[in-house]
Amino acid sequence: MALLHRIRLLTLILCAALAATLLTSVTARADAHPRETGRTVSGPGTPRAEVGLDPATGTPTLAVTRQGRTVLEPSPLGIVTERADLSTGLTLTGRTDREINEHYTTAAGKDRTRSVRMHEARFRFRSTATGARLDLTVRVSRDGVAYRYTLPATSGNVLGETSAFTLPGDAAAWLGAYRKDNENLFNGYGATAAPTGEYMMQGLFRTGSGDGADYALIAESDLSGSYAAAHLTHTAGSPTYGIKLWDGTPIQTSGTGTLTTPWRAVITGDLATVTQSTFTDDLAPASRVRDTSWIKPGKALWTWLAGGRAAGQSLEMQKGYVDYAAARHWPYTVVDAGWYFDPAQWDVTDPDWQQNSWIPELVRYGRERGVGIHVWIHHRDLDTPEEREQWLPTLEKWGVKGVKIDFMDSESQATFQWYDQILAATAAHHLLVNFHGSTIPKGLQRTWPQVMSFEGVNGEEKKTNTPQHLATLPFTRNVLGSMDFTPGAFHKPDRPNAGSDAGELGLTVLYESGIQNLSGKPGSYDARPVARTFLEQLPNAWDETRLLAGAPGESAVEARRSGSRWFIGGTYAGAARTAAVPLTIGHGTWLVETVTDTPAGLVRTPHVVRGGATLSVDVVANGGFAAVACRWYAGRTDC
């Protein structure tokens, strides 16, 4: 018995020792590692983030590499509030990690079905001077690195961020000068040599060359009324791009509790990975709209560029446009400015005040023909709760399908508080939304899937576009979400591809938008029957997107799949050429119908091509092409 007692005692001692060892090991993994000066965060792909902390100054930094190559040099992190400078004098007190695995679907965008895998690390910092706390959350995915700050409720208003992005000295850049509606041209620069100024928060950078080139698109996500939008700042001669919050006005945090800032995102990879990325959507909160059955993207006939109000602000003219859309099987028409009087001139206490409008009759007419009506409305008529309660239930009652809201012209905290309100209200009233004079998507289309598109682009209505700008948008603005460029204005003599109707047609595929506003005159489509036939086939949404070829500012060719068919759009800056397009849309044999320019007009040409082979396409100067591909079988001559 004594021997048995001693064995039991020894077993208990050994178990206790083992438990203590395991506890020490777990504590070391969770606690000791973060006290080192560098912290690595790796995800499921090739990007890697390294959080540093200067031992002399206590300044945190973040560096990004991909396959061992530098994408971002150690770049400053930090935020300054009215009570603490949390950009220096910090110590690292802890780290926790978790995996993120999500699946979601979208109504519009590059891909309707999304899978998300990210590794998240949360670093806890404390100021040695004041004891103030700052948490830094870093996420790494196969196509990006992102970070954000979390501050306790006692931190006070935010004065600004010291967040910045330092590129390798030889990096190239494609940037657009900042303006409040994000409507400016993109131009190419050396990243260090770019002029001193402020740039839109969609800057694209390239490091290295050839097969070793890495791209980085700097953006933000999950922005709400708790914060203001950011844009980039730069001083010529520096490789660093800083962050400026709107106009520098402090972010008001009173009564908001813990503050979590938007994500600062670096979409990175080869050019195809960046172009096809949904990283800013993946970072955003899940959909807040439970029933999405009413959310239906599609093509729309929009006649404003065909002559403004003279193009059709009357019931009879708009009925004609409905008839034309119905014949094309386009699901929507858009009635732009001029359809309603200034509500200030209406007696809204009169229960029949809505009878001033002919929109209800147009909606009835369209419904009978399978065409929904969208209407333009000025932001000033929706900027108060009373106005929203006046307009949105009325539009829903009339049967209007969507609203095109214009002229916000601000990315302030107050404006994003308005976005919070209008997004919830339009969802409640089952109204699709297209924002013009606006911010850019920033993940909002995942959270509020009724948002079909944003302008936020130097689009078709502008007279300043260049072929280089057209060939940069697929790699910058349109990466971040739906873009209402409004292609299809064949009648416009001042478009940069005016000599290429095929190039204009290709933009309807190349530029993704949940509501693809086709901006030509009906007569301009009838004069181009090959283009009209192509537009009649164009799907309302996409299942998959692939970059086939291109380089920013030079050319872009993308393929988008709907069901078993692929549609292809290409644009080129510069001289005429025979373009070589890799047909990387799947194995097997494909029938590819190309639409190209000839002296006699647009021509449709069928090609039988093996998947993975190179398709040769003749392109005129500053032109492009459109195509549709379907599985080939003996005897098949069209898609």
C-alpha positions in Angstrom: 0.0 0.0 0.0 2.9 2.4 0.8 4.4 1.7 -2.6 1.0 2.4 -4.3 0.7 5.6 -2.3 4.1 6.8 -3.3 3.3 6.0 -7.0 0.1 8.0 -6.8 1.9 10.9 -5.2 4.6 10.9 -7.8 2.0 10.8 -10.6 0.3 13.9 -9.1 3.6 15.7 -8.8 4.4 14.9 -12.5 1.0 16.0 -13.7 1.3 19.3 -11.8 4.7 19.9 -13.2 3.5 19.2 -16.8 0.5 21.5 -16.3 2.8 24.3 -15.1 5.0 23.7 -18.1 2.1 23.9 -20.5 0.8 27.0 -18.8 4.2 28.6 -19.1 4.4 27.7 -22.8 1.0 29.1 -23.6 1.8 32.3 -21.7 5.1 32.6 -23.6 3.4 32.3 -26.9 0.7 34.8 -26.1 2.7 37.2 -24.0 6.5 37.0 -24.4 6.7 37.3 -28.2 5.0 40.7 -28.5 7.6 42.3 -26.3 10.1 41.8 -29.1 10.8 44.8 -31.4 9.4 43.2 -34.5 6.2 41.3 -35.1 5.3 39.2 -38.2 1.8 38.6 -39.4 1.4 36.0 -42.2 -1.8 35.1 -44.0 -2.9 32.3 -46.3 -1.0 33.8 -49.3 2.3 35.5 -50.0 1.9 39.0 -48.4 3.4 39.4 -45.0 3.2 42.3 -42.5 5.9 43.2 -40.0 5.0 45.5 -37.1 8.0 47.3 -35.7 8.6 49.4 -32.7 11.6 51.7 -32.6 13.3 50.9 -29.2 14.7 54.5 -28.9 11.5 56.5 -29.8 8.7 54.0 -29.2 7.4 54.8 -32.7 5.4 51.9 -34.3 5.8 51.0 -38.0 4.4 48.6 -40.5 6.3 47.0 -43.4 4.8 44.8 -46.1 6.7 42.1 -48.1 5.6 39.6 -50.8 7.7 36.6 -51.5 10.5 38.2 -49.8 10.3 41.4 -51.9 9.6 44.8 -50.3 6.2 46.3 -51.1 6.3 48.9 -48.3 9.3 49.9 -46.3 8.7 50.3 -42.5 6.0 53.0 -42.5 4.8 55.2 -39.7 1.8 54.2 -37.6 -0.1 56.3 -35.1 -3.0 58.5 -34.2 -3.2 61.8 -32.3 -6.1 62.7 -30.1 -6.8 65.8 -28.0 -5.5 63.9 -25.0 -2.6 61.9 -26.2 0.0 61.5 -29.0 -0.2 57.8 -29.7 2.4 57.9 -32.5 5.5 57.8 -30.3 6.7 56.8 -26.8 4.7 53.6 -26.9 5.5 50.1 -25.5 4.0 46.9 -26.7 2.1 45.1 -23.9 0.4 42.1 -25.7 -0.8 40.4 -28.7 -3.7 38.1 -29.6 -4.4 36.3 -32.8 -7.3 34.7 -34.6 -8.3 33.3 -38.0 -11.1 34.8 -40.1 -13.1 32.6 -42.4 -16.2 34.0 -44.1 -18.4 33.4 -47.1 -20.8 35.9 -48.6 -22.6 36.8 -51.8 -23.1 40.1 -53.4 -25.7 41.4 -55.9 -23.2 43.3 -58.0 -19.4 43.4 -58.4 -16.7 41.3 -59.9 -17.7 38.0 -58.4 -21.1 37.3 -56.8 -19.8 34.5 -54.5 -16.9 35.4 -52.1 -14.7 33.4 -49.7 -12.5 35.2 -47.2 -9.5 33.9 -45.3 -7.4 36.2 -43.2 -5.1 36.0 -40.3 -5.6 38.8 -37.7 -3.2 40.0 -35.0 -4.2 42.6 -32.4 -1.3 44.4 -30.8 -1.8 46.3 -27.6 0.3 49.5 -27.0 0.5 51.8 -24.1 2.0 55.3 -23.8 4.9 55.4 -21.4 4.2 59.1 -20.7 0.5 59.1 -20.1 -0.6 55.4 -19.9 -3.0 56.0 -22.7 -3.9 52.8 -24.7 -3.9 52.1 -28.4 -4.7 48.8 -30.1 -3.5 48.1 -33.6 -5.3 45.3 -35.5 -3.5 43.9 -38.6 -5.1 41.6 -41.1 -3.3 39.7 -43.8 -5.0 37.9 -46.7 -3.8 36.3 -49.9 -4.3 39.7 -51.7 -3.7 42.3 -49.0 -2.6 43.7 -45.7 -4.8 46.1 -43.7 -4.7 47.8 -40.3 -6.9 49.9 -38.1 -6.7 51.5 -34.6 -9.0 51.1 -31.6 -9.0 53.7 -28.8 -10.9 53.7 -25.5 -13.8 56.0 -25.0 -11.7 58.3 -22.8 -9.3 59.2 -25.7 -11.1 62.4 -26.8 -11.5 63.8 -30.3 -9.1 62.6 -33.0 -6.9 65.4 -34.4 -5.3 63.3 -37.1 -3.2 60.2 -38.0 0.5 59.8 -38.5 -0.3 56.8 -40.7 1.8 56.8 -43.8 3.0 54.5 -46.6 6.7 54.5 -47.6 7.5 53.0 -51.0 10.8 51.7 -52.2 12.7 54.5 -53.9 12.3 53.2 -57.4 8.5 52.6 -57.3 6.2 53.8 -60.0 2.8 55.4 -59.2 -0.5 56.1 -60.8 -2.3 58.9 -58.9 -5.2 61.2 -59.3 -5.2 64.7 -57.6 -7.7 64.8 -54.8 -11.0 66.5 -55.1 -14.1 66.2 -53.0 -16.1 64.2 -55.5 -13.1 61.9 -56.5 -13.5 63.0 -60.1 -10.0 63.6 -61.5 -7.7 62.0 -64.1 -5.1 59.4 -63.2 -1.6 60.1 -64.3 1.7 58.1 -64.1 4.7 59.2 -62.0 7.7 58.0 -60.2 6.4 57.5 -56.7 9.2 59.7 -55.2 9.1 62.3 -57.9 5.3 62.8 -57.9 4.4 66.5 -57.4 3.7 67.9 -53.9 0.0 67.7 -53.3 -3.0 65.7 -52.2 -4.1 62.6 -54.0 -7.2 60.4 -54.0 -7.2 57.4 -51.6 -6.8 54.9 -54.5 -3.1 55.3 -55.4 -1.5 52.4 -57.3 2.2 51.7 -56.9 4.5 49.2 -58.6 7.8 48.0 -57.3 10.2 45.8 -59.4 9.7 44.9 -63.0 8.8 42.0 -65.3 7.8 38.8 -63.5 9.2 40.2 -60.3 6.8 43.2 -60.2 4.6 43.7 -57.2 1.7 46.1 -57.2 0.1 47.9 -54.2 -3.2 49.8 -54.3 -3.7 51.9 -51.2 -7.3 52.3 -50.1 -9.6 52.3 -47.1 -12.6 50.2 -46.0 -15.4 50.1 -43.4 -16.0 53.9 -43.2 -19.0 55.2 -41.4 -20.2 58.3 -39.6 -17.9 57.7 -36.7 -15.0 59.0 -38.9 -14.1 61.0 -42.0 -12.6 59.8 -45.3 -8.9 60.0 -45.8 -6.8 60.9 -48.8 -3.1 60.8 -49.6 -0.6 63.6 -49.2 2.9 63.7 -50.7 6.0 66.0 -50.8 8.0 65.8 -54.0 11.3 64.0 -53.4 9.9 61.8 -50.6 9.0 58.1 -51.0 6.4 58.5 -48.2 2.6 59.2 -48.7 0.8 60.4 -45.6 -2.8 60.4 -44.6 -5.1 63.5 -44.3 -8.6 63.2 -42.9 -11.0 65.2 -45.0 -10.1 68.9 -44.4 -8.3 68.4 -41.1 -11.3 69.0 -38.9 -11.1 66.9 -35.7 -13.1 63.7 -35.6 -15.8 64.1 -33.0 -16.0 61.1 -30.6 -18.1 62.5 -27.8 -20.6 59.8 -26.7 -19.5 57.2 -29.2 -17.7 54.9 -26.8 -14.7 52.9 -28.0 -13.5 54.3 -31.4 -12.5 51.9 -34.1 -11.0 53.6 -37.2 -11.5 52.6 -40.8 -9.2 50.0 -42.3 -6.1 51.3 -44.1 -5.7 48.7 -46.8 -2.9 47.8 -49.1 -4.1 45.5 -51.9 -1.0 43.7 -53.1 0.1 41.0 -55.5 0.7 40.8 -59.2 -1.4 43.0 -61.4 -4.1 40.3 -61.9 -4.4 39.7 -58.2 -4.9 43.4 -57.5 -7.3 43.9 -60.3 -9.5 40.9 -59.4 -9.3 41.6 -55.6 -12.4 42.1 -53.4 -10.2 42.9 -50.4 -11.9 46.2 -49.4 -15.3 44.4 -49.5 -13.9 41.5 -47.6 -12.8 43.9 -44.8 -16.3 45.5 -44.5 -19.1 44.5 -42.2 -21.6 41.9 -43.3 -24.8 42.9 -45.1 -27.3 44.7 -43.0 -30.1 43.9 -45.4 -31.7 40.6 -44.5 -34.0 40.2 -47.5 -32.1 41.0 -50.7 -34.6 39.4 -53.1 -35.6 42.8 -54.4 -32.0 43.9 -55.2 -31.6 43.4 -58.9 -28.7 44.9 -60.9 -28.9 45.5 -64.6 -28.5 47.8 -67.6 -30.3 51.1 -67.8 -31.0 53.5 -70.7 -29.8 56.9 -69.5 -30.3 59.7 -72.0 -28.8 62.7 -70.1 -25.6 62.8 -72.1 -27.7 62.9 -75.3 -28.8 66.4 -74.5 -29.6 67.1 -70.8 -33.1 68.1 -70.0 -33.9 68.5 -73.7 -33.2 64.8 -74.0 -36.4 63.8 -72.4 -37.9 65.4 -69.2 -41.4 64.8 -70.3 -43.7 61.8 -70.0 -44.1 61.1 -73.7 -40.3 61.2 -74.4 -39.7 58.9 -71.4 -42.3 56.5 -72.5 -40.4 56.3 -75.8 -37.2 55.4 -73.9 -39.1 52.7 -71.9 -40.3 51.2 -75.2 -36.7 51.2 -76.5 -35.3 49.6 -73.3 -38.1 47.0 -73.4 -37.2 46.1 -77.0 -33.6 45.6 -75.9 -34.6 43.7 -72.7 -32.8 46.3 -70.6 -34.4 46.3 -67.2 -34.3 50.0 -66.3 -34.4 53.5 -67.6 -33.2 56.5 -65.6 -35.0 59.8 -65.5 -32.5 62.6 -64.7 -32.8 66.1 -63.4 -35.9 68.2 -64.2 -38.6 65.7 -63.5 -39.7 67.3 -60.2 -40.3 70.8 -59.0 -38.4 72.3 -56.1 -40.3 70.8 -53.1 -40.0 74.2 -51.4 -42.5 75.4 -53.9 -45.0 72.6 -53.2 -47.6 72.6 -50.5 -46.6 69.3 -48.9 -49.5 69.6 -46.4 -51.8 68.9 -49.4 -52.3 65.1 -49.5 -52.3 65.3 -53.3 -49.0 67.2 -53.6 -47.4 64.2 -55.4 -49.8 64.6 -58.3 -47.5 67.3 -59.6 -45.4 64.5 -61.0 -45.9 62.3 -64.0 -43.5 59.7 -62.6 -46.3 57.4 -61.3 -47.8 57.1 -64.8 -44.3 56.4 -66.2 -43.8 53.7 -63.6 -47.1 52.1 -64.5 -46.2 52.2 -68.2 -42.8 50.7 -67.6 -44.2 48.0 -65.3 -46.4 46.8 -68.1 -43.4 46.5 -70.4 -41.0 45.0 -67.8 -38.9 48.1 -67.4 -38.2 49.7 -64.0 -37.8 53.4 -63.4 -34.9 55.1 -61.5 -35.0 58.8 -60.7 -32.4 61.4 -60.1 -32.7 63.5 -56.9 -30.4 66.2 -55.4 -28.7 65.5 -52.1 -30.1 68.8 -50.7 -33.6 67.3 -51.0 -32.7 64.3 -48.8 -30.3 65.9 -46.3 -32.8 66.1 -43.4 -34.9 63.4 -41.7 -38.1 65.4 -42.7 -37.1 65.4 -46.4 -36.2 61.7 -46.4 -39.6 60.9 -44.8 -41.2 63.1 -47.5 -39.5 61.6 -50.5 -38.5 58.0 -49.9 -41.9 56.6 -48.9 -43.5 58.5 -51.8 -41.0 57.0 -54.3 -41.6 53.5 -52.9 -45.4 54.0 -53.1 -45.1 55.1 -56.7 -43.1 52.0 -57.5 -39.8 53.6 -58.4 -37.0 51.0 -58.3 -34.0 53.2 -57.5 -32.6 56.7 -56.8 -29.6 58.4 -58.3 -28.5 60.8 -55.5 -26.2 63.6 -56.6 -23.9 66.4 -55.3 -22.9 65.3 -51.8 -19.5 66.7 -52.7 -18.0 66.0 -49.3 -16.2 63.2 -47.4 -16.5 64.8 -44.0 -17.6 63.0 -40.9 -21.0 64.7 -41.1 -21.5 63.5 -44.7 -20.7 59.9 -43.7 -23.3 60.3 -40.9 -25.7 61.2 -43.6 -24.6 58.1 -45.6 -25.4 56.0 -42.6 -28.9 57.4 -42.5 -29.7 57.3 -46.2 -28.3 53.8 -46.6 -30.6 52.5 -43.9 -33.6 54.5 -45.2 -33.2 53.4 -48.8 -32.9 49.8 -47.7 -36.1 50.1 -45.6 -38.0 51.5 -48.6 -36.6 49.0 -51.1 -34.8 51.5 -53.3 -31.7 50.8 -55.2 -29.0 53.5 -55.0 -26.5 55.1 -57.3 -24.4 57.8 -55.7 -23.1 60.7 -57.9 -20.9 63.6 -56.8 -19.9 61.1 -54.1 -17.3 59.2 -52.2 -16.0 55.9 -53.6 -17.2 52.4 -52.4 -14.9 51.7 -49.4 -16.6 48.4 -48.8 -20.1 49.9 -48.6 -21.5 47.6 -51.2 -21.0 44.5 -49.0 -22.7 46.1 -46.0 -25.5 47.8 -48.0 -26.0 45.6 -51.1 -28.8 47.9 -52.5 -26.0 50.3 -53.5 -25.6 49.5 -57.2 -22.8 52.0 -58.0 -20.9 55.2 -57.2 -19.6 57.8 -59.6 -16.4 59.0 -57.9 -14.7 58.9 -61.3 -13.7 61.2 -64.1 -16.3 59.6 -66.3 -18.0 59.7 -69.7 -19.6 63.1 -69.1 -16.2 64.8 -68.8 -14.3 66.4 -71.7 -10.9 65.9 -70.1 -10.5 62.2 -70.3 -7.5 60.6 -72.0 -6.7 57.2 -73.4 -4.2 56.7 -70.6 -6.9 57.4 -68.0 -9.3 54.9 -69.6 -6.5 52.3 -69.3 -5.8 53.1 -65.7 -9.3 52.9 -64.2 -9.5 49.1 -64.2 -6.4 49.0 -62.0 -7.4 51.8 -59.6 -10.9 53.1 -59.1 -12.9 50.0 -60.4 -10.8 47.7 -58.2 -12.6 49.1 -55.2 -16.2 48.6 -56.3 -18.8 49.4 -58.9 -18.0 52.5 -61.0 -20.7 54.5 -62.9 -18.5 55.7 -65.7 -21.6 55.6 -68.0 -20.1 54.1 -71.2 -21.9 53.9 -74.5 -22.0 57.5 -75.6 -21.1 56.8 -79.2 -22.5 60.2 -80.2 -20.0 62.2 -78.2 -17.3 63.7 -80.4 -15.0 64.6 -77.5 -14.5 61.1 -76.0 -10.8 60.0 -76.1 -11.6 56.9 -78.1 -13.9 58.8 -80.5 -12.2 57.0 -83.4 -13.1 53.6 -81.9 -16.7 52.6 -81.5 -15.4 49.1 -80.6 -13.3 50.6 -77.8 -16.4 52.4 -76.5 -18.4 49.2 -76.6 -15.6 47.3 -74.8 -15.9 49.8 -71.9 -19.4 48.3 -71.1 -17.6 45.1 -70.0 -14.3 46.6 -68.8 -16.0 48.9 -66.4 -18.2 47.1 -63.8 -21.2 48.8 -62.4 -24.3 47.3 -60.7 -26.4 49.6 -62.8 -24.6 50.0 -66.1 -26.0 53.4 -67.3 -25.7 53.3 -71.1 -25.4 56.9 -72.0 -26.0 57.0 -75.8 -29.0 58.1 -77.8 -31.3 55.4 -79.1 -30.5 56.5 -82.6 -26.7 56.1 -81.9 -27.4 52.4 -81.1 -29.6 51.9 -84.1 -26.9 53.4 -86.3 -24.5 50.6 -85.0 -26.5 47.4 -85.1 -23.5 45.3 -84.3 -23.0 47.3 -81.0 -26.7 47.2 -80.3 -26.8 43.4 -80.7 -23.8 43.1 -78.3 -25.5 45.3 -75.7 -28.7 43.3 -75.9 -26.6 40.2 -74.9 -24.8 41.9 -72.1 -25.7 40.3 -68.7 -27.1 42.2 -65.7 -24.4 40.9 -63.3 -21.2 39.0 -63.3 -20.2 35.6 -61.7 -16.4 36.0 -62.2 -13.8 38.4 -63.4 -10.3 37.8 -64.9 -7.6 40.2 -66.1 -6.4 38.9 -69.4 -3.8 41.5 -70.3 -2.7 45.1 -69.7 -0.5 47.6 -67.9 -1.7 50.8 -66.1 -2.0 53.7 -68.5 -1.2 51.5 -71.5 -3.9 48.9 -72.0 -6.5 46.8 -70.1 -8.3 43.7 -71.2 -10.7 42.0 -68.8 -13.0 39.0 -69.1 -16.2 38.7 -67.1 -18.3 35.5 -66.9 -22.0 35.2 -66.6 -23.1 31.5 -66.6 -21.2 29.7 -69.2 -20.3 32.7 -71.4 -17.5 35.2 -71.1 -17.6 38.8 -72.2 -14.4 40.6 -72.9 -13.6 44.3 -73.1 -10.3 46.0 -74.0 -9.0 49.5 -74.2 -5.6 50.7 -75.5 -3.7 53.9 -75.4 -1.4 54.8 -78.3 -0.8 53.6 -81.8 -2.9 51.1 -83.8 -1.7 47.5 -83.4 -2.6 43.9 -83.6 -3.2 43.1 -79.9 -2.2 39.6 -78.5 -4.8 38.6 -75.9 -4.2 35.4 -73.8 -7.5 33.6 -73.7 -7.2 32.4 -70.1 -10.9 31.6 -69.6 -10.7 27.8 -69.3 -9.7 24.7 -71.1 -11.4 23.4 -74.2 -12.4 25.0 -77.4 -14.2 28.4 -77.5 -16.1 30.3 -80.1 -15.1 34.0 -79.7 -17.0 36.7 -81.5 -14.9 39.9 -81.6 -16.3 43.3 -82.4 -13.7 45.6 -84.0 -13.4 48.8 -86.0 -13.1 48.9 -89.7 -13.4 51.8 -92.2 -16.9 50.5 -92.9 -17.9 50.5 -89.3 -18.1 47.8 -86.6 -17.6 44.2 -87.7 -18.4 41.0 -85.8 -15.8 38.2 -86.5 -16.1 34.7 -85.2 -12.9 32.8 -84.1 -12.5 29.2 -82.9 -9.8 29.3 -80.3 -8.4 26.8 -77.8 -8.5 28.0 -74.2 -5.1 29.3 -73.1 -4.1 30.2 -76.7 -3.5 33.8 -77.9 -6.3 35.7 -79.6 -5.1 38.3 -82.2 -7.3 41.4 -82.4 -6.8 44.4 -84.6 -7.1 47.7 -82.7 -7.2 51.2 -84.1 -5.2 54.1 -82.4 -6.5 54.8 -78.9 -9.1 52.2 -79.5 -10.2 48.8 -78.2 -12.6 45.9 -78.8 -15.4 43.9 -77.4 -16.0 40.2 -77.5 -18.2 37.3 -76.3 -17.0 33.7 -75.9 -19.0 30.5 -75.6 -18.2 26.8 -75.8 -17.7 25.8 -79.4 -19.2 22.6 -81.0 -19.3 21.5 -84.6 -21.7 23.7 -86.5 -21.9 26.5 -83.9 -21.4 29.9 -85.6 -22.5 32.4 -82.9 -23.0 32.7 -79.1 
